[in-house]
Amino acid sequence: MSDQISADAVRSAVLGGLEEAFESVHGYFLDKGTSLFETLSQVTAGEASQASASSVGTLAAQVDHATFYLTEAIRFAQEGPGGAHADWAGSWSRTTVTDAEWDDLRANLRSEYSRMQDLVRSNPVWNEMTIGGCIATIAHSAYHLGEIRQALAVIRARQS
């Protein structure tokens, strides 16, 4: 038995992990109906403008940061280290959003997710760096999904 994994198998596994985190649950690590886009589709702009505690960002900031992370991961994959200095702190600055701004934030997240999928589909080289970057992207996105779901539970509990 060979210990080699085909590039197609790696690509398929990465796309499956991204899909689970963002759009539809396959049972890898989430419960049915709890992906990021499924969760965010049920969040109002008013809820997105709230934080679960004073020491954390609003839900809108969480989404803005998750989008920023995808943008930077794509940039790094395409350009390598160096590049322009990323404003990580600035990715947390969003506080309140209108209905239109909330729609735009979610659309931007979906767009960057789509770009990440395209990058994975077209990536010609699978090595420790590219696989590690993909694992980090899935983990980071799943982490923020958990943060958003926990914060949303606190925010909704306050409203009842």
N, C-alpha and C positions, 0 to 999 in steps of 0.2 A: 504494500500500500504506500502510495506516495504522500509526502507531507506538503506537496505543492497545492495551492488553491488557485483556480483560474481567475483571471481578471473579471470575467463575467460573474463568477460566484461572489467575488468581493463587491462588485458594483451592485448586484442584486441585493446583497445583505445590507449595504449602506442605504440604498434607496428604500428598502423595507423599514429600516430604523427611522429614517427621516419621515417616511409616510406615517408611521405609527405616532411619532411625536407631533406631527403637524396636522394630519388630516383624517386618518381613519385607523382605528385600532385593529390590530391583527392578533393581539394577545401576547406580544413580546414582553411588554412592561406596563401597559395601561389597561384600565377597565373600559368596557364598551362606552362610547359616547363622551370620552374625556380628553380627546386630542385637543391641541391648541386651537385650531380653527373652530371645532365644535364648541369648545368652551367660550371663546371670544364672541361667537355669534349670539350668545345669550347675555352678553354684558352690554349695559347701556352706557352712553357717554357720561351720565351722572355717576355711575359706579366706577367707570374708568378714571374719573377725576378724583377718586378717593384712594387713600392709602390705608392699610390695615393698622398701622402704627405710625407715630411721628418720626420714627427712625428709618423708615423705608419709603421707597418711591411709590407713586400712584400706580394703578394698573396700567394707565397710559404710558408712564415711564418704563414700566416693565416691557411693554410691547415695543416701544421705541428702542430700548436697549437691545432686545432680542433681534430686532431688524438690523440695528447697527452692527451687532456681532456677525450676522450673516454677511452683510456687506463687506466687513473687514476680512472675514474668512475667505470670501471669494477673491477679494483683492490680493490677499497673501498668496493664495493658490495660483493666481495668474501672474503676479509680479514678483513674488518672493519677499523676503524680509527687506526692510528699509522703507521704501515708499514714504508717503506723507505721514506726519505724526497724527495718529488717530486721537480724537477727543473723547476718550472713554467716559470721563466725568460728565461731559456735555450730553452724552447719550442718556443720562438719568435726569435731565433738567425739566422734562415735560411735567406739568402739574395738572392743569385742567384742559378739557377738550370739549368742543361743541359736537353736536351730532355729525356734522360734515367732517370735522377734523378726526373724529373717532373712526368714521368710515375710511378716511384716507390712510390713517395709521394701519388699520387692518389690511387695506389693499396693498400698502407698501410692504408689509410683512409677507403677504402672499406672493408678491412680485419677487422679493428677494429669495424666498423659499423656492420659487420656480427657477430662478437663476441658479441656485445651488443644485437643484435636481439636474438641470442642463449640464452644469459643470461635471457632476458625477458621471452622467451618461457619456460625456465626451472625453473624460480623462483618459489619456493613453498610458499613463504610468502609475502603477500601484506599488508603492513601497512603504516603508515605515512612516515616512513623513505624511504622505497623502492619506494613508489609512488612519493614522493617528489624528490627523486634522478632521477627518470625517467622524471618528468616534467622539472627539472633543465637541464637534458641532451638535451631534445628537445629544450628548450628555448635557451640554450647556442649554440647549433648547428644552430638554425634558426638565432640567432644574427650574428654569423660569416658568414652565408650565405648572409645576408644583407650587412655586411661589404665588403665581396668579390664582390658582385654585384655592389655596389656603387663604390668601388675602380676600378673595371674593366671598368665602364662607364667613369670614369675620365681618366684612362690610354688610353682607346681607343679614347677619344675625343682629347687627346694630339697628337695622331698619325695621326689624319686626318687634 
